[in-house]
Amino acid sequence: MSNLSKPSAPEIPALSKERTLDLYFMDARCKLIEVAAFLDRLDRSSGSSDFRESSLLAALDVLSDGQPDRARRVLMTLSDPTTEPLPSAGTKGACGAWPHFKSAR
C-alpha cells in the first residue's frame, strides 16, 4: 500500500509591513469609511436596535482589541455557534448575524 499523502505546499514568505500597507491600505481604508457611514446612518435612524447592530458593534471591538486572529474571531462573533440543525427555517435568507447574540457591552 503506497503512501498517498498530500504533498505540502511551499511556504510563502510573509510580506513586510510596508509592502502589506502598500498593497492593502486603501482597500481597508475604504471599507472602514463605509462602516463608519453605516454607523452614522444607524445613529440617525429611528426605532429600536436588534441583534445585528449588537453583533456588528461586538465585531468592531474585536478589531481594536490588539489580539491575533481577528478575522476568525470577527466571523465567529457574527456566526451561529450552534451545531444542531433547525427543524425548519424561520426565514427565506440569511441575515448575517446570529439572532440570539447577546452583547457583552
Backbone atoms as SQL, in Angstrom:
CREATE TABLE atoms (id INTEGER PRIMARY KEY, chain TEXT, resi INTEGER, resn TEXT, atom TEXT, x REAL, y REAL, z REAL);
INSERT INTO atoms VALUES
  (1, 'A', 1, 'MET', 'N', 0.853, -1.175, 0.000),
  (2, 'A', 1, 'MET', 'CA', 0.000, 0.000, 0.000),
  (3, 'A', 1, 'MET', 'C', 0.897, 1.234, 0.000),
  (4, 'A', 2, 'SER', 'N', 0.701, 2.118, -0.961),
  (5, 'A', 2, 'SER', 'CA', 1.563, 3.291, -1.066),
  (6, 'A', 2, 'SER', 'C', 1.030, 4.433, -0.217),
  (7, 'A', 3, 'ASN', 'N', 1.932, 5.319, 0.126),
  (8, 'A', 3, 'ASN', 'CA', 1.572, 6.492, 0.914),
  (9, 'A', 3, 'ASN', 'C', 1.090, 7.576, -0.040),
  (10, 'A', 4, 'LEU', 'N', -0.190, 7.868, -0.018),
  (11, 'A', 4, 'LEU', 'CA', -0.783, 8.861, -0.913),
  (12, 'A', 4, 'LEU', 'C', -1.036, 10.182, -0.197),
  (13, 'A', 5, 'SER', 'N', -0.186, 10.525, 0.733),
  (14, 'A', 5, 'SER', 'CA', -0.407, 11.768, 1.470),
  (15, 'A', 5, 'SER', 'C', -0.229, 12.961, 0.539),
  (16, 'A', 6, 'LYS', 'N', -0.950, 13.996, 0.858),
  (17, 'A', 6, 'LYS', 'CA', -0.930, 15.213, 0.068),
  (18, 'A', 6, 'LYS', 'C', 0.415, 15.915, 0.257),
  (19, 'A', 7, 'PRO', 'N', 1.084, 16.296, -0.832),
  (20, 'A', 7, 'PRO', 'CA', 2.354, 17.000, -0.673),
  (21, 'A', 7, 'PRO', 'C', 2.120, 18.358, -0.029),
  (22, 'A', 8, 'SER', 'N', 3.053, 18.769, 0.797),
  (23, 'A', 8, 'SER', 'CA', 2.881, 20.051, 1.470),
  (24, 'A', 8, 'SER', 'C', 3.153, 21.188, 0.492),
  (25, 'A', 9, 'ALA', 'N', 2.404, 22.258, 0.670),
  (26, 'A', 9, 'ALA', 'CA', 2.561, 23.437, -0.184),
  (27, 'A', 9, 'ALA', 'C', 3.832, 24.171, 0.215),
  (28, 'A', 10, 'PRO', 'N', 4.488, 24.777, -0.749),
  (29, 'A', 10, 'PRO', 'CA', 5.687, 25.540, -0.405),
  (30, 'A', 10, 'PRO', 'C', 5.318, 26.721, 0.490),
  (31, 'A', 11, 'GLU', 'N', 6.174, 27.030, 1.435),
  (32, 'A', 11, 'GLU', 'CA', 5.912, 28.128, 2.348),
  (33, 'A', 11, 'GLU', 'C', 6.134, 29.453, 1.635),
  (34, 'A', 12, 'ILE', 'N', 5.167, 30.346, 1.739),
  (35, 'A', 12, 'ILE', 'CA', 5.265, 31.657, 1.108),
  (36, 'A', 12, 'ILE', 'C', 5.751, 32.644, 2.159),
  (37, 'A', 13, 'PRO', 'N', 6.833, 33.350, 1.858),
  (38, 'A', 13, 'PRO', 'CA', 7.342, 34.294, 2.860),
  (39, 'A', 13, 'PRO', 'C', 6.348, 35.421, 3.120),
  (40, 'A', 14, 'ALA', 'N', 6.270, 35.861, 4.361),
  (41, 'A', 14, 'ALA', 'CA', 5.374, 36.954, 4.733),
  (42, 'A', 14, 'ALA', 'C', 5.862, 38.257, 4.116),
  (43, 'A', 15, 'LEU', 'N', 4.922, 39.107, 3.774),
  (44, 'A', 15, 'LEU', 'CA', 5.263, 40.425, 3.258),
  (45, 'A', 15, 'LEU', 'C', 5.721, 41.327, 4.396),
  (46, 'A', 16, 'SER', 'N', 6.507, 42.307, 4.078),
  (47, 'A', 16, 'SER', 'CA', 6.877, 43.310, 5.076),
  (48, 'A', 16, 'SER', 'C', 5.647, 44.150, 5.395),
  (49, 'A', 17, 'LYS', 'N', 5.650, 44.814, 6.543),
  (50, 'A', 17, 'LYS', 'CA', 4.520, 45.683, 6.887),
  (51, 'A', 17, 'LYS', 'C', 4.354, 46.772, 5.845),
  (52, 'A', 18, 'GLU', 'N', 5.479, 47.342, 5.385),
  (53, 'A', 18, 'GLU', 'CA', 5.392, 48.405, 4.387),
  (54, 'A', 18, 'GLU', 'C', 4.743, 47.897, 3.105),
  (55, 'A', 19, 'ARG', 'N', 5.127, 46.714, 2.654),
  (56, 'A', 19, 'ARG', 'CA', 4.545, 46.154, 1.427),
  (57, 'A', 19, 'ARG', 'C', 3.064, 45.814, 1.630),
  (58, 'A', 20, 'THR', 'N', 2.730, 45.270, 2.788),
  (59, 'A', 20, 'THR', 'CA', 1.338, 44.965, 3.098),
  (60, 'A', 20, 'THR', 'C', 0.506, 46.248, 3.082),
  (61, 'A', 21, 'LEU', 'N', 1.018, 47.314, 3.694),
  (62, 'A', 21, 'LEU', 'CA', 0.318, 48.596, 3.676),
  (63, 'A', 21, 'LEU', 'C', 0.192, 49.125, 2.247),
  (64, 'A', 22, 'ASP', 'N', 1.270, 49.012, 1.472),
  (65, 'A', 22, 'ASP', 'CA', 1.233, 49.468, 0.082),
  (66, 'A', 22, 'ASP', 'C', 0.142, 48.747, -0.702),
  (67, 'A', 23, 'LEU', 'N', -0.010, 47.462, -0.475),
  (68, 'A', 23, 'LEU', 'CA', -0.973, 46.661, -1.237),
  (69, 'A', 23, 'LEU', 'C', -2.416, 46.788, -0.756),
  (70, 'A', 24, 'TYR', 'N', -2.635, 46.889, 0.543),
  (71, 'A', 24, 'TYR', 'CA', -3.984, 46.716, 1.088),
  (72, 'A', 24, 'TYR', 'C', -4.559, 47.908, 1.847),
  (73, 'A', 25, 'PHE', 'N', -3.774, 48.931, 2.119),
  (74, 'A', 25, 'PHE', 'CA', -4.251, 50.029, 2.956),
  (75, 'A', 25, 'PHE', 'C', -5.466, 50.743, 2.361),
  (76, 'A', 26, 'MET', 'N', -5.409, 51.109, 1.092),
  (77, 'A', 26, 'MET', 'CA', -6.508, 51.882, 0.501),
  (78, 'A', 26, 'MET', 'C', -7.821, 51.099, 0.500),
  (79, 'A', 27, 'ASP', 'N', -7.751, 49.811, 0.260),
  (80, 'A', 27, 'ASP', 'CA', -8.951, 48.976, 0.298),
  (81, 'A', 27, 'ASP', 'C', -9.523, 48.923, 1.717),
  (82, 'A', 28, 'ALA', 'N', -8.660, 48.724, 2.708),
  (83, 'A', 28, 'ALA', 'CA', -9.119, 48.681, 4.098),
  (84, 'A', 28, 'ALA', 'C', -9.680, 50.035, 4.527),
  (85, 'A', 29, 'ARG', 'N', -9.035, 51.104, 4.102),
  (86, 'A', 29, 'ARG', 'CA', -9.485, 52.461, 4.413),
  (87, 'A', 29, 'ARG', 'C', -10.904, 52.673, 3.885),
  (88, 'A', 30, 'CYS', 'N', -11.133, 52.285, 2.653),
  (89, 'A', 30, 'CYS', 'CA', -12.453, 52.425, 2.023),
  (90, 'A', 30, 'CYS', 'C', -13.513, 51.661, 2.819),
  (91, 'A', 31, 'LYS', 'N', -13.195, 50.435, 3.204),
  (92, 'A', 31, 'LYS', 'CA', -14.157, 49.612, 3.937),
  (93, 'A', 31, 'LYS', 'C', -14.458, 50.201, 5.312),
  (94, 'A', 32, 'LEU', 'N', -13.444, 50.759, 5.969),
  (95, 'A', 32, 'LEU', 'CA', -13.670, 51.393, 7.278),
  (96, 'A', 32, 'LEU', 'C', -14.573, 52.612, 7.143),
  (97, 'A', 33, 'ILE', 'N', -14.361, 53.403, 6.100),
  (98, 'A', 33, 'ILE', 'CA', -15.212, 54.572, 5.879),
  (99, 'A', 33, 'ILE', 'C', -16.648, 54.134, 5.600),
  (100, 'A', 34, 'GLU', 'N', -16.828, 53.052, 4.856),
  (101, 'A', 34, 'GLU', 'CA', -18.178, 52.530, 4.599),
  (102, 'A', 34, 'GLU', 'C', -18.849, 52.088, 5.899),
  (103, 'A', 35, 'VAL', 'N', -18.101, 51.425, 6.784),
  (104, 'A', 35, 'VAL', 'CA', -18.659, 51.006, 8.071),
  (105, 'A', 35, 'VAL', 'C', -19.017, 52.235, 8.901),
  (106, 'A', 36, 'ALA', 'N', -18.147, 53.239, 8.919),
  (107, 'A', 36, 'ALA', 'CA', -18.426, 54.468, 9.668),
  (108, 'A', 36, 'ALA', 'C', -19.691, 55.150, 9.144),
  (109, 'A', 37, 'ALA', 'N', -19.845, 55.206, 7.829),
  (110, 'A', 37, 'ALA', 'CA', -21.039, 55.819, 7.244),
  (111, 'A', 37, 'ALA', 'C', -22.294, 55.023, 7.611),
  (112, 'A', 38, 'PHE', 'N', -22.176, 53.693, 7.616),
  (113, 'A', 38, 'PHE', 'CA', -23.308, 52.851, 8.019),
  (114, 'A', 38, 'PHE', 'C', -23.693, 53.129, 9.472),
  (115, 'A', 39, 'LEU', 'N', -22.707, 53.229, 10.352),
  (116, 'A', 39, 'LEU', 'CA', -22.995, 53.508, 11.763),
  (117, 'A', 39, 'LEU', 'C', -23.627, 54.889, 11.931),
  (118, 'A', 40, 'ASP', 'N', -23.173, 55.866, 11.143),
  (119, 'A', 40, 'ASP', 'CA', -23.802, 57.193, 11.177),
  (120, 'A', 40, 'ASP', 'C', -25.262, 57.115, 10.753),
  (121, 'A', 41, 'ARG', 'N', -25.551, 56.324, 9.712),
  (122, 'A', 41, 'ARG', 'CA', -26.949, 56.153, 9.278),
  (123, 'A', 41, 'ARG', 'C', -27.780, 55.505, 10.387),
  (124, 'A', 42, 'LEU', 'N', -27.209, 54.520, 11.068),
  (125, 'A', 42, 'LEU', 'CA', -27.927, 53.889, 12.186),
  (126, 'A', 42, 'LEU', 'C', -28.221, 54.908, 13.278),
  (127, 'A', 43, 'ASP', 'N', -27.234, 55.750, 13.579),
  (128, 'A', 43, 'ASP', 'CA', -27.429, 56.766, 14.627),
  (129, 'A', 43, 'ASP', 'C', -28.552, 57.736, 14.279),
  (130, 'A', 44, 'ARG', 'N', -28.714, 58.035, 13.012),
  (131, 'A', 44, 'ARG', 'CA', -29.755, 58.972, 12.579),
  (132, 'A', 44, 'ARG', 'C', -31.114, 58.305, 12.406),
  (133, 'A', 45, 'SER', 'N', -31.152, 56.985, 12.453),
  (134, 'A', 45, 'SER', 'CA', -32.392, 56.240, 12.229),
  (135, 'A', 45, 'SER', 'C', -33.251, 56.199, 13.479),
  (136, 'A', 46, 'SER', 'N', -34.545, 56.095, 13.277),
  (137, 'A', 46, 'SER', 'CA', -35.461, 55.961, 14.405),
  (138, 'A', 46, 'SER', 'C', -35.757, 54.487, 14.643),
  (139, 'A', 47, 'GLY', 'N', -36.357, 54.204, 15.767),
  (140, 'A', 47, 'GLY', 'CA', -36.722, 52.827, 16.099),
  (141, 'A', 47, 'GLY', 'C', -35.673, 52.170, 16.984),
  (142, 'A', 48, 'SER', 'N', -35.938, 50.926, 17.307),
  (143, 'A', 48, 'SER', 'CA', -35.045, 50.209, 18.219),
  (144, 'A', 48, 'SER', 'C', -34.028, 49.378, 17.439),
  (145, 'A', 49, 'SER', 'N', -32.968, 49.059, 18.132),
  (146, 'A', 49, 'SER', 'CA', -31.894, 48.258, 17.558),
  (147, 'A', 49, 'SER', 'C', -32.254, 46.784, 17.655),
  (148, 'A', 50, 'ASP', 'N', -31.449, 45.937, 17.006),
  (149, 'A', 50, 'ASP', 'CA', -31.636, 44.498, 17.161),
  (150, 'A', 50, 'ASP', 'C', -30.280, 43.807, 17.219),
  (151, 'A', 51, 'PHE', 'N', -30.294, 42.496, 17.164),
  (152, 'A', 51, 'PHE', 'CA', -29.091, 41.687, 17.314),
  (153, 'A', 51, 'PHE', 'C', -28.032, 41.996, 16.257),
  (154, 'A', 52, 'ARG', 'N', -28.422, 42.459, 15.077),
  (155, 'A', 52, 'ARG', 'CA', -27.444, 42.738, 14.027),
  (156, 'A', 52, 'ARG', 'C', -26.541, 43.903, 14.415),
  (157, 'A', 53, 'GLU', 'N', -27.120, 44.950, 14.978),
  (158, 'A', 53, 'GLU', 'CA', -26.299, 46.079, 15.421),
  (159, 'A', 53, 'GLU', 'C', -25.398, 45.662, 16.577),
  (160, 'A', 54, 'SER', 'N', -25.942, 44.924, 17.536),
  (161, 'A', 54, 'SER', 'CA', -25.132, 44.459, 18.664),
  (162, 'A', 54, 'SER', 'C', -23.977, 43.579, 18.195),
  (163, 'A', 55, 'SER', 'N', -24.252, 42.699, 17.246),
  (164, 'A', 55, 'SER', 'CA', -23.218, 41.817, 16.711),
  (165, 'A', 55, 'SER', 'C', -22.141, 42.610, 15.990),
  (166, 'A', 56, 'LEU', 'N', -22.548, 43.590, 15.197),
  (167, 'A', 56, 'LEU', 'CA', -21.586, 44.406, 14.465),
  (168, 'A', 56, 'LEU', 'C', -20.704, 45.197, 15.421),
  (169, 'A', 57, 'LEU', 'N', -21.294, 45.783, 16.441),
  (170, 'A', 57, 'LEU', 'CA', -20.502, 46.545, 17.412),
  (171, 'A', 57, 'LEU', 'C', -19.534, 45.640, 18.168),
  (172, 'A', 58, 'ALA', 'N', -19.958, 44.427, 18.490),
  (173, 'A', 58, 'ALA', 'CA', -19.053, 43.474, 19.148),
  (174, 'A', 58, 'ALA', 'C', -17.906, 43.091, 18.214),
  (175, 'A', 59, 'ALA', 'N', -18.201, 42.936, 16.930),
  (176, 'A', 59, 'ALA', 'CA', -17.152, 42.625, 15.953),
  (177, 'A', 59, 'ALA', 'C', -16.157, 43.781, 15.847),
  (178, 'A', 60, 'LEU', 'N', -16.640, 45.013, 15.929),
  (179, 'A', 60, 'LEU', 'CA', -15.736, 46.166, 15.909),
  (180, 'A', 60, 'LEU', 'C', -14.829, 46.176, 17.129),
  (181, 'A', 61, 'ASP', 'N', -15.346, 45.740, 18.269),
  (182, 'A', 61, 'ASP', 'CA', -14.499, 45.622, 19.467),
  (183, 'A', 61, 'ASP', 'C', -13.351, 44.644, 19.225),
  (184, 'A', 62, 'VAL', 'N', -13.640, 43.543, 18.534),
  (185, 'A', 62, 'VAL', 'CA', -12.606, 42.554, 18.213),
  (186, 'A', 62, 'VAL', 'C', -11.519, 43.197, 17.357),
  (187, 'A', 63, 'LEU', 'N', -11.920, 44.025, 16.405),
  (188, 'A', 63, 'LEU', 'CA', -10.938, 44.657, 15.516),
  (189, 'A', 63, 'LEU', 'C', -9.935, 45.513, 16.269),
  (190, 'A', 64, 'SER', 'N', -10.367, 46.121, 17.354),
  (191, 'A', 64, 'SER', 'CA', -9.489, 47.050, 18.061),
  (192, 'A', 64, 'SER', 'C', -8.876, 46.487, 19.339),
  (193, 'A', 65, 'ASP', 'N', -9.031, 45.187, 19.603),
  (194, 'A', 65, 'ASP', 'CA', -8.511, 44.655, 20.868),
  (195, 'A', 65, 'ASP', 'C', -7.024, 44.295, 20.838),
  (196, 'A', 66, 'GLY', 'N', -6.399, 44.370, 19.664),
  (197, 'A', 66, 'GLY', 'CA', -4.967, 44.110, 19.571),
  (198, 'A', 66, 'GLY', 'C', -4.559, 42.646, 19.651),
  (199, 'A', 67, 'GLN', 'N', -5.524, 41.750, 19.692),
  (200, 'A', 67, 'GLN', 'CA', -5.231, 40.321, 19.783),
  (201, 'A', 67, 'GLN', 'C', -5.145, 39.710, 18.380),
  (202, 'A', 68, 'PRO', 'N', -4.407, 38.613, 18.238),
  (203, 'A', 68, 'PRO', 'CA', -4.284, 37.984, 16.914),
  (204, 'A', 68, 'PRO', 'C', -5.564, 37.263, 16.480),
  (205, 'A', 69, 'ASP', 'N', -5.577, 36.853, 15.220),
  (206, 'A', 69, 'ASP', 'CA', -6.653, 36.027, 14.670),
  (207, 'A', 69, 'ASP', 'C', -7.976, 36.781, 14.589),
  (208, 'A', 70, 'ARG', 'N', -7.895, 38.074, 14.245),
  (209, 'A', 70, 'ARG', 'CA', -9.093, 38.909, 14.230),
  (210, 'A', 70, 'ARG', 'C', -10.148, 38.431, 13.225),
  (211, 'A', 71, 'ALA', 'N', -9.722, 38.035, 12.035),
  (212, 'A', 71, 'ALA', 'CA', -10.701, 37.640, 11.015),
  (213, 'A', 71, 'ALA', 'C', -11.559, 36.475, 11.504),
  (214, 'A', 72, 'ARG', 'N', -10.924, 35.459, 12.093),
  (215, 'A', 72, 'ARG', 'CA', -11.682, 34.311, 12.606),
  (216, 'A', 72, 'ARG', 'C', -12.609, 34.746, 13.738),
  (217, 'A', 73, 'ARG', 'N', -12.112, 35.590, 14.633),
  (218, 'A', 73, 'ARG', 'CA', -12.918, 35.999, 15.780),
  (219, 'A', 73, 'ARG', 'C', -14.087, 36.897, 15.366),
  (220, 'A', 74, 'VAL', 'N', -13.882, 37.761, 14.372),
  (221, 'A', 74, 'VAL', 'CA', -14.999, 38.562, 13.858),
  (222, 'A', 74, 'VAL', 'C', -16.042, 37.643, 13.233),
  (223, 'A', 75, 'LEU', 'N', -15.579, 36.706, 12.414),
  (224, 'A', 75, 'LEU', 'CA', -16.510, 35.763, 11.785),
  (225, 'A', 75, 'LEU', 'C', -17.302, 34.997, 12.838),
  (226, 'A', 76, 'MET', 'N', -16.642, 34.555, 13.895),
  (227, 'A', 76, 'MET', 'CA', -17.340, 33.808, 14.941),
  (228, 'A', 76, 'MET', 'C', -18.324, 34.703, 15.705),
  (229, 'A', 77, 'THR', 'N', -17.998, 35.979, 15.854),
  (230, 'A', 77, 'THR', 'CA', -18.918, 36.914, 16.510),
  (231, 'A', 77, 'THR', 'C', -20.207, 37.051, 15.713),
  (232, 'A', 78, 'LEU', 'N', -20.101, 36.952, 14.393),
  (233, 'A', 78, 'LEU', 'CA', -21.262, 37.114, 13.523),
  (234, 'A', 78, 'LEU', 'C', -21.919, 35.791, 13.145),
  (235, 'A', 79, 'SER', 'N', -21.409, 34.676, 13.660),
  (236, 'A', 79, 'SER', 'CA', -21.884, 33.353, 13.248),
  (237, 'A', 79, 'SER', 'C', -22.751, 32.686, 14.306),
  (238, 'A', 80, 'ASP', 'N', -23.565, 31.769, 13.847),
  (239, 'A', 80, 'ASP', 'CA', -24.387, 30.936, 14.723),
  (240, 'A', 80, 'ASP', 'C', -23.481, 29.859, 15.330),
  (241, 'A', 81, 'PRO', 'N', -23.316, 29.846, 16.651),
  (242, 'A', 81, 'PRO', 'CA', -22.413, 28.884, 17.275),
  (243, 'A', 81, 'PRO', 'C', -23.024, 27.497, 17.500),
  (244, 'A', 82, 'THR', 'N', -24.300, 27.331, 17.198),
  (245, 'A', 82, 'THR', 'CA', -24.945, 26.049, 17.464),
  (246, 'A', 82, 'THR', 'C', -24.510, 25.009, 16.440),
  (247, 'A', 83, 'THR', 'N', -24.623, 23.755, 16.809),
  (248, 'A', 83, 'THR', 'CA', -24.214, 22.667, 15.923),
  (249, 'A', 83, 'THR', 'C', -25.386, 21.810, 15.457),
  (250, 'A', 84, 'GLU', 'N', -26.514, 21.935, 16.111),
  (251, 'A', 84, 'GLU', 'CA', -27.692, 21.149, 15.728),
  (252, 'A', 84, 'GLU', 'C', -28.497, 21.892, 14.661),
  (253, 'A', 85, 'PRO', 'N', -28.924, 21.208, 13.610),
  (254, 'A', 85, 'PRO', 'CA', -29.740, 21.875, 12.597),
  (255, 'A', 85, 'PRO', 'C', -31.119, 22.244, 13.146),
  (256, 'A', 86, 'LEU', 'N', -31.670, 23.327, 12.623),
  (257, 'A', 86, 'LEU', 'CA', -33.022, 23.736, 12.999),
  (258, 'A', 86, 'LEU', 'C', -34.031, 22.817, 12.314),
  (259, 'A', 87, 'PRO', 'N', -35.170, 22.563, 12.940),
  (260, 'A', 87, 'PRO', 'CA', -36.179, 21.715, 12.302),
  (261, 'A', 87, 'PRO', 'C', -36.728, 22.357, 11.028),
  (262, 'A', 88, 'SER', 'N', -36.798, 23.708, 11.020),
  (263, 'A', 88, 'SER', 'CA', -37.250, 24.410, 9.821),
  (264, 'A', 88, 'SER', 'C', -36.686, 25.827, 9.855),
  (265, 'A', 89, 'ALA', 'N', -36.536, 26.382, 8.681),
  (266, 'A', 89, 'ALA', 'CA', -36.006, 27.740, 8.575),
  (267, 'A', 89, 'ALA', 'C', -37.067, 28.742, 8.991),
  (268, 'A', 90, 'GLY', 'N', -36.656, 29.757, 9.729),
  (269, 'A', 90, 'GLY', 'CA', -37.585, 30.800, 10.147),
  (270, 'A', 90, 'GLY', 'C', -37.747, 31.884, 9.098),
  (271, 'A', 91, 'THR', 'N', -36.770, 31.986, 8.202),
  (272, 'A', 91, 'THR', 'CA', -36.814, 32.993, 7.133),
  (273, 'A', 91, 'THR', 'C', -36.341, 32.358, 5.838),
  (274, 'A', 92, 'LYS', 'N', -36.435, 33.114, 4.756),
  (275, 'A', 92, 'LYS', 'CA', -36.012, 32.603, 3.454),
  (276, 'A', 92, 'LYS', 'C', -34.539, 32.857, 3.180),
  (277, 'A', 93, 'GLY', 'N', -33.886, 33.690, 3.971),
  (278, 'A', 93, 'GLY', 'CA', -32.496, 34.012, 3.691),
  (279, 'A', 93, 'GLY', 'C', -31.704, 34.249, 4.952),
  (280, 'A', 94, 'ALA', 'N', -30.423, 34.379, 4.764),
  (281, 'A', 94, 'ALA', 'CA', -29.520, 34.652, 5.879),
  (282, 'A', 94, 'ALA', 'C', -29.620, 36.119, 6.269),
  (283, 'A', 95, 'CYS', 'N', -29.326, 36.415, 7.526),
  (284, 'A', 95, 'CYS', 'CA', -29.376, 37.804, 7.989),
  (285, 'A', 95, 'CYS', 'C', -28.003, 38.334, 8.359),
  (286, 'A', 96, 'GLY', 'N', -26.964, 37.515, 8.295),
  (287, 'A', 96, 'GLY', 'CA', -25.602, 37.981, 8.514),
  (288, 'A', 96, 'GLY', 'C', -25.127, 38.001, 9.947),
  (289, 'A', 97, 'ALA', 'N', -25.993, 37.679, 10.885),
  (290, 'A', 97, 'ALA', 'CA', -25.620, 37.630, 12.297),
  (291, 'A', 97, 'ALA', 'C', -26.564, 36.645, 12.987),
  (292, 'A', 98, 'TRP', 'N', -26.128, 36.135, 14.118),
  (293, 'A', 98, 'TRP', 'CA', -26.934, 35.159, 14.849),
  (294, 'A', 98, 'TRP', 'C', -28.010, 35.882, 15.654),
  (295, 'A', 99, 'PRO', 'N', -29.289, 35.560, 15.440),
  (296, 'A', 99, 'PRO', 'CA', -30.379, 36.267, 16.120),
  (297, 'A', 99, 'PRO', 'C', -30.357, 36.180, 17.654),
  (298, 'A', 100, 'HIS', 'N', -29.661, 35.216, 18.210),
  (299, 'A', 100, 'HIS', 'CA', -29.644, 35.047, 19.660),
  (300, 'A', 100, 'HIS', 'C', -28.373, 35.620, 20.299),
  (301, 'A', 101, 'PHE', 'N', -27.641, 36.426, 19.542),
  (302, 'A', 101, 'PHE', 'CA', -26.406, 37.023, 20.046),
  (303, 'A', 101, 'PHE', 'C', -26.721, 37.913, 21.257),
  (304, 'A', 102, 'LYS', 'N', -25.910, 37.754, 22.285),
  (305, 'A', 102, 'LYS', 'CA', -26.024, 38.593, 23.480),
  (306, 'A', 102, 'LYS', 'C', -24.730, 39.360, 23.624),
  (307, 'A', 103, 'SER', 'N', -24.819, 40.659, 23.577),
  (308, 'A', 103, 'SER', 'CA', -23.639, 41.508, 23.657),
  (309, 'A', 103, 'SER', 'C', -23.076, 41.539, 25.065),
  (310, 'A', 104, 'ALA', 'N', -21.759, 41.602, 25.161),
  (311, 'A', 104, 'ALA', 'CA', -21.103, 41.731, 26.466),
  (312, 'A', 104, 'ALA', 'C', -20.908, 43.182, 26.829),
  (313, 'A', 105, 'ARG', 'N', -21.365, 44.096, 25.990),
  (314, 'A', 105, 'ARG', 'CA', -21.203, 45.535, 26.236),
  (315, 'A', 105, 'ARG', 'C', -22.031, 45.992, 27.402);
